[in-house]
Amino acid sequence: MKLAACRSKTRRTDATDWTDIIDLCRLHSLNPETDTEFRDLVLRYGQKELLEQLISAIKSDEAGPRS
């Protein structure tokens, strides 16, 4: 549901869906580049654009320290 909500054009700009998705990926070690089942879910509910954004966010998160 969070993936679909992020796609919505009418979603509030202060909605926390995107940060929730990133936090869930961290917590459960989900990576759409290596986990094909998760990748398929992202493509199904978030589409390709969101998949690319998620991969980029995970890569940048891995590159630097978390606060």
The first five atom37 places (N, CA, C, CB, O) and aatype in JSON, in Angstrom:
{
  "aatype": [12, 11, 10, 0, 0, 4, 1, 15, 11, 16, 1, 1, 16, 3, 0, 16, 3, 17, 16, 3, 9, 9, 3, 10, 4, 1, 10, 8, 15, 10, 2, 14, 6, 16, 3, 16, 6, 13, 1, 3, 10, 19, 10, 1, 18, 7, 5, 11, 6, 10, 10, 6, 5, 10, 9, 15, 0, 9, 11, 15, 3, 6, 0, 7, 14, 1, 15],
  "atom_mask": [
    [1, 1, 1, 1, 1],
    [1, 1, 1, 1, 1],
    [1, 1, 1, 1, 1],
    [1, 1, 1, 1, 1],
    [1, 1, 1, 1, 1],
    [1, 1, 1, 1, 1],
    [1, 1, 1, 1, 1],
    [1, 1, 1, 1, 1],
    [1, 1, 1, 1, 1],
    [1, 1, 1, 1, 1],
    [1, 1, 1, 1, 1],
    [1, 1, 1, 1, 1],
    [1, 1, 1, 1, 1],
    [1, 1, 1, 1, 1],
    [1, 1, 1, 1, 1],
    [1, 1, 1, 1, 1],
    [1, 1, 1, 1, 1],
    [1, 1, 1, 1, 1],
    [1, 1, 1, 1, 1],
    [1, 1, 1, 1, 1],
    [1, 1, 1, 1, 1],
    [1, 1, 1, 1, 1],
    [1, 1, 1, 1, 1],
    [1, 1, 1, 1, 1],
    [1, 1, 1, 1, 1],
    [1, 1, 1, 1, 1],
    [1, 1, 1, 1, 1],
    [1, 1, 1, 1, 1],
    [1, 1, 1, 1, 1],
    [1, 1, 1, 1, 1],
    [1, 1, 1, 1, 1],
    [1, 1, 1, 1, 1],
    [1, 1, 1, 1, 1],
    [1, 1, 1, 1, 1],
    [1, 1, 1, 1, 1],
    [1, 1, 1, 1, 1],
    [1, 1, 1, 1, 1],
    [1, 1, 1, 1, 1],
    [1, 1, 1, 1, 1],
    [1, 1, 1, 1, 1],
    [1, 1, 1, 1, 1],
    [1, 1, 1, 1, 1],
    [1, 1, 1, 1, 1],
    [1, 1, 1, 1, 1],
    [1, 1, 1, 1, 1],
    [1, 1, 1, 0, 1],
    [1, 1, 1, 1, 1],
    [1, 1, 1, 1, 1],
    [1, 1, 1, 1, 1],
    [1, 1, 1, 1, 1],
    [1, 1, 1, 1, 1],
    [1, 1, 1, 1, 1],
    [1, 1, 1, 1, 1],
    [1, 1, 1, 1, 1],
    [1, 1, 1, 1, 1],
    [1, 1, 1, 1, 1],
    [1, 1, 1, 1, 1],
    [1, 1, 1, 1, 1],
    [1, 1, 1, 1, 1],
    [1, 1, 1, 1, 1],
    [1, 1, 1, 1, 1],
    [1, 1, 1, 1, 1],
    [1, 1, 1, 1, 1],
    [1, 1, 1, 0, 1],
    [1, 1, 1, 1, 1],
    [1, 1, 1, 1, 1],
    [1, 1, 1, 1, 1]
  ],
  "atom_positions": [
    [[0.82, -1.2, 0.0], [0.0, 0.0, 0.0], [0.86, 1.26, 0.0], [-0.93, 0.0, 1.21], [0.51, 2.26, -0.63]],
    [[1.98, 1.21, 0.7], [2.87, 2.37, 0.74], [3.4, 2.67, -0.66], [4.05, 2.13, 1.72], [3.53, 3.84, -1.03]],
    [[3.71, 1.65, -1.43], [4.22, 1.85, -2.79], [3.18, 2.53, -3.66], [4.64, 0.51, -3.41], [3.5, 3.46, -4.4]],
    [[1.95, 2.08, -3.57], [0.87, 2.68, -4.36], [0.61, 4.11, -3.91], [-0.4, 1.85, -4.25], [0.33, 4.98, -4.74]],
    [[0.69, 4.36, -2.61], [0.47, 5.71, -2.1], [1.52, 6.68, -2.6], [0.46, 5.7, -0.58], [1.21, 7.84, -2.89]],
    [[2.75, 6.23, -2.72], [3.83, 7.1, -3.23], [3.59, 7.52, -4.67], [5.17, 6.39, -3.12], [4.03, 8.59, -5.08]],
    [[2.9, 6.71, -5.42], [2.6, 7.0, -6.83], [1.53, 8.05, -6.99], [2.19, 5.75, -7.55], [1.46, 8.72, -8.02]],
    [[0.69, 8.19, -5.99], [-0.49, 9.04, -6.1], [-0.13, 10.51, -6.32], [-1.33, 8.91, -4.86], [0.67, 11.07, -5.57]],
    [[-0.71, 11.11, -7.32], [-0.48, 12.52, -7.63], [-1.15, 13.43, -6.6], [-1.0, 12.86, -9.03], [-0.75, 14.58, -6.43]],
    [[-2.17, 12.92, -5.9], [-2.9, 13.73, -4.94], [-2.42, 13.52, -3.51], [-4.38, 13.41, -5.02], [-3.03, 14.03, -2.57]],
    [[-1.34, 12.77, -3.33], [-0.8, 12.5, -2.0], [-0.2, 13.77, -1.4], [0.26, 11.38, -2.06], [0.45, 14.55, -2.1]],
    [[-0.43, 13.98, -0.11], [0.14, 15.14, 0.58], [1.67, 15.11, 0.47], [-0.31, 15.17, 2.07], [2.27, 14.04, 0.47]],
    [[2.27, 16.26, 0.39], [3.72, 16.32, 0.29], [4.41, 15.96, 1.6], [4.15, 17.71, -0.15], [5.58, 15.59, 1.6]],
    [[3.7, 16.07, 2.72], [4.29, 15.74, 4.01], [4.02, 14.29, 4.42], [3.76, 16.68, 5.07], [4.31, 13.9, 5.56]],
    [[3.47, 13.5, 3.52], [3.19, 12.09, 3.83], [4.51, 11.35, 4.04], [2.37, 11.43, 2.69], [5.52, 11.66, 3.41]],
    [[4.49, 10.37, 4.93], [5.73, 9.67, 5.3], [5.91, 8.35, 4.58], [5.76, 9.42, 6.79], [6.76, 7.54, 4.97]],
    [[5.15, 8.1, 3.55], [5.21, 6.8, 2.88], [6.61, 6.46, 2.37], [4.23, 6.78, 1.72], [7.08, 5.34, 2.57]],
    [[7.27, 7.41, 1.73], [8.58, 7.13, 1.15], [9.6, 6.79, 2.23], [9.07, 8.33, 0.32], [10.33, 5.81, 2.1]],
    [[9.66, 7.57, 3.29], [10.62, 7.27, 4.37], [10.27, 5.96, 5.05], [10.65, 8.4, 5.4], [11.16, 5.23, 5.49]],
    [[8.98, 5.64, 5.14], [8.58, 4.35, 5.71], [9.09, 3.19, 4.84], [7.04, 4.27, 5.84], [9.56, 2.19, 5.37]],
    [[9.01, 3.34, 3.54], [9.47, 2.28, 2.62], [10.98, 2.09, 2.78], [9.11, 2.64, 1.14], [11.46, 0.96, 2.86]],
    [[11.72, 3.18, 2.82], [13.18, 3.09, 2.98], [13.5, 2.42, 4.32], [13.84, 4.49, 2.9], [14.37, 1.55, 4.39]],
    [[12.82, 2.83, 5.39], [13.06, 2.24, 6.71], [12.74, 0.74, 6.72], [12.23, 2.96, 7.77], [13.47, -0.04, 7.34]],
    [[11.68, 0.35, 6.06], [11.33, -1.08, 5.99], [12.39, -1.87, 5.21], [9.94, -1.26, 5.33], [12.72, -3.0, 5.56]],
    [[12.91, -1.27, 4.16], [13.98, -1.92, 3.39], [15.2, -2.13, 4.26], [14.34, -1.09, 2.15], [15.82, -3.2, 4.23]],
    [[15.56, -1.11, 5.04], [16.7, -1.23, 5.95], [16.46, -2.32, 6.99], [16.98, 0.12, 6.65], [17.29, -3.21, 7.19]],
    [[15.31, -2.24, 7.64], [14.98, -3.15, 8.73], [14.98, -4.61, 8.3], [13.63, -2.79, 9.3], [15.41, -5.49, 9.05]],
    [[14.48, -4.87, 7.09], [14.34, -6.24, 6.62], [15.36, -6.62, 5.55], [12.95, -6.45, 6.08], [15.25, -7.67, 4.91]],
    [[16.36, -5.77, 5.36], [17.42, -6.01, 4.37], [16.85, -6.32, 2.99], [18.33, -7.16, 4.83], [17.27, -7.27, 2.32]],
    [[15.88, -5.52, 2.58], [15.27, -5.7, 1.26], [16.0, -4.85, 0.24], [13.76, -5.32, 1.3], [16.26, -3.66, 0.47]],
    [[16.34, -5.45, -0.87], [17.02, -4.74, -1.95], [16.43, -5.22, -3.27], [18.57, -4.97, -1.9], [16.6, -6.38, -3.64]],
    [[15.74, -4.34, -3.99], [15.1, -4.75, -5.23], [16.09, -5.13, -6.33], [14.22, -3.65, -5.72], [15.7, -5.73, -7.33]],
    [[17.37, -4.8, -6.16], [18.37, -5.22, -7.15], [18.71, -6.7, -7.0], [19.64, -4.37, -7.02], [19.02, -7.37, -7.98]],
    [[18.65, -7.21, -5.78], [19.06, -8.59, -5.53], [17.91, -9.52, -5.18], [20.07, -8.62, -4.41], [18.04, -10.74, -5.3]],
    [[16.8, -8.98, -4.75], [15.64, -9.78, -4.34], [14.55, -9.65, -5.4], [15.1, -9.33, -2.94], [13.81, -8.67, -5.42]],
    [[14.46, -10.63, -6.27], [13.52, -10.54, -7.41], [12.06, -10.52, -6.97], [13.74, -11.7, -8.36], [11.24, -9.87, -7.62]],
    [[11.73, -11.21, -5.9], [10.35, -11.19, -5.43], [9.95, -9.79, -4.96], [10.16, -12.22, -4.28], [8.86, -9.3, -5.27]],
    [[10.85, -9.14, -4.22], [10.59, -7.77, -3.78], [10.56, -6.82, -4.97], [11.67, -7.31, -2.77], [9.71, -5.93, -5.03]],
    [[11.46, -7.02, -5.91], [11.49, -6.19, -7.12], [10.15, -6.28, -7.87], [12.65, -6.63, -8.05], [9.63, -5.27, -8.33]],
    [[9.62, -7.49, -7.99], [8.34, -7.67, -8.67], [7.21, -6.93, -7.96], [8.0, -9.16, -8.76], [6.33, -6.37, -8.61]],
    [[7.24, -6.93, -6.62], [6.22, -6.2, -5.85], [6.34, -4.69, -6.08], [6.36, -6.51, -4.34], [5.33, -4.0, -6.25]],
    [[7.56, -4.2, -6.09], [7.76, -2.77, -6.33], [7.27, -2.4, -7.72], [9.26, -2.4, -6.17], [6.6, -1.37, -7.89]],
    [[7.58, -3.21, -8.7], [7.12, -2.94, -10.07], [5.6, -3.02, -10.17], [7.76, -3.92, -11.05], [4.97, -2.24, -10.89]],
    [[5.01, -3.96, -9.47], [3.55, -4.13, -9.53], [2.81, -2.96, -8.91], [3.14, -5.42, -8.84], [1.84, -2.47, -9.48]],
    [[3.27, -2.51, -7.74], [2.53, -1.48, -7.01], [3.14, -0.09, -7.11], [2.45, -1.87, -5.57], [2.45, 0.9, -6.87]],
    [[4.41, 0.0, -7.46], [5.04, 1.3, -7.52], [5.5, 1.7, -8.9], [0.0, 0.0, 0.0], [5.81, 2.87, -9.14]],
    [[5.55, 0.76, -9.81], [5.99, 0.95, -11.19], [7.48, 1.24, -11.3], [5.2, 2.07, -11.82], [8.18, 1.38, -10.3]],
    [[7.95, 1.34, -12.53], [9.39, 1.41, -12.81], [10.05, 2.66, -12.21], [9.63, 1.4, -14.31], [11.16, 2.57, -11.68]],
    [[9.39, 3.78, -12.28], [9.96, 5.02, -11.76], [10.26, 4.9, -10.26], [9.0, 6.2, -12.02], [11.33, 5.31, -9.8]],
    [[9.34, 4.36, -9.51], [9.54, 4.18, -8.08], [10.63, 3.15, -7.8], [8.24, 3.77, -7.41], [11.39, 3.3, -6.85]],
    [[10.71, 2.11, -8.62], [11.77, 1.11, -8.47], [13.14, 1.77, -8.63], [11.59, -0.02, -9.51], [14.04, 1.52, -7.83]],
    [[13.29, 2.6, -9.63], [14.56, 3.28, -9.86], [14.92, 4.21, -8.71], [14.51, 4.07, -11.17], [16.07, 4.29, -8.3]],
    [[13.92, 4.91, -8.19], [14.14, 5.81, -7.05], [14.54, 5.01, -5.81], [12.88, 6.64, -6.76], [15.41, 5.43, -5.04]],
    [[13.91, 3.87, -5.61], [14.21, 3.04, -4.46], [15.62, 2.47, -4.54], [13.19, 1.91, -4.34], [16.35, 2.48, -3.55]],
    [[16.0, 1.99, -5.69], [17.37, 1.47, -5.88], [18.38, 2.57, -5.61], [17.55, 0.91, -7.32], [19.39, 2.33, -4.94]],
    [[18.14, 3.76, -6.12], [19.04, 4.89, -5.9], [19.12, 5.25, -4.42], [18.57, 6.1, -6.72], [20.21, 5.51, -3.9]],
    [[17.99, 5.27, -3.74], [17.97, 5.61, -2.31], [18.72, 4.58, -1.49], [16.53, 5.73, -1.81], [19.44, 4.94, -0.56]],
    [[18.56, 3.31, -1.82], [19.25, 2.25, -1.09], [20.75, 2.35, -1.33], [18.73, 0.85, -1.52], [21.54, 2.2, -0.4]],
    [[21.16, 2.62, -2.57], [22.59, 2.76, -2.88], [23.2, 3.94, -2.13], [22.79, 2.93, -4.39], [24.3, 3.82, -1.59]],
    [[22.52, 5.05, -2.1], [23.06, 6.23, -1.41], [23.07, 6.0, 0.1], [22.23, 7.48, -1.75], [23.94, 6.52, 0.8]],
    [[22.12, 5.23, 0.6], [22.08, 4.9, 2.03], [23.26, 4.01, 2.4], [20.76, 4.21, 2.39], [23.85, 4.18, 3.46]],
    [[23.61, 3.06, 1.51], [24.72, 2.17, 1.77], [26.07, 2.89, 1.68], [24.69, 1.01, 0.78], [27.04, 2.48, 2.31]],
    [[26.11, 3.96, 0.92], [27.37, 4.66, 0.71], [27.76, 5.55, 1.89], [27.27, 5.5, -0.55], [28.94, 5.8, 2.12]],
    [[26.78, 6.02, 2.63], [27.09, 6.92, 3.72], [26.53, 6.46, 5.05], [0.0, 0.0, 0.0], [25.69, 5.56, 5.11]],
    [[27.0, 7.08, 6.13], [26.53, 6.68, 7.46], [25.1, 7.16, 7.7], [27.46, 7.24, 8.56], [24.67, 8.2, 7.19]],
    [[24.38, 6.38, 8.49], [23.03, 6.76, 8.88], [23.1, 7.54, 10.17], [22.13, 5.52, 9.04], [23.93, 7.27, 11.04]],
    [[22.22, 8.51, 10.3], [22.19, 9.27, 11.54], [21.14, 8.73, 12.49], [21.92, 10.75, 11.26], [20.97, 9.25, 13.59]]
  ]
}
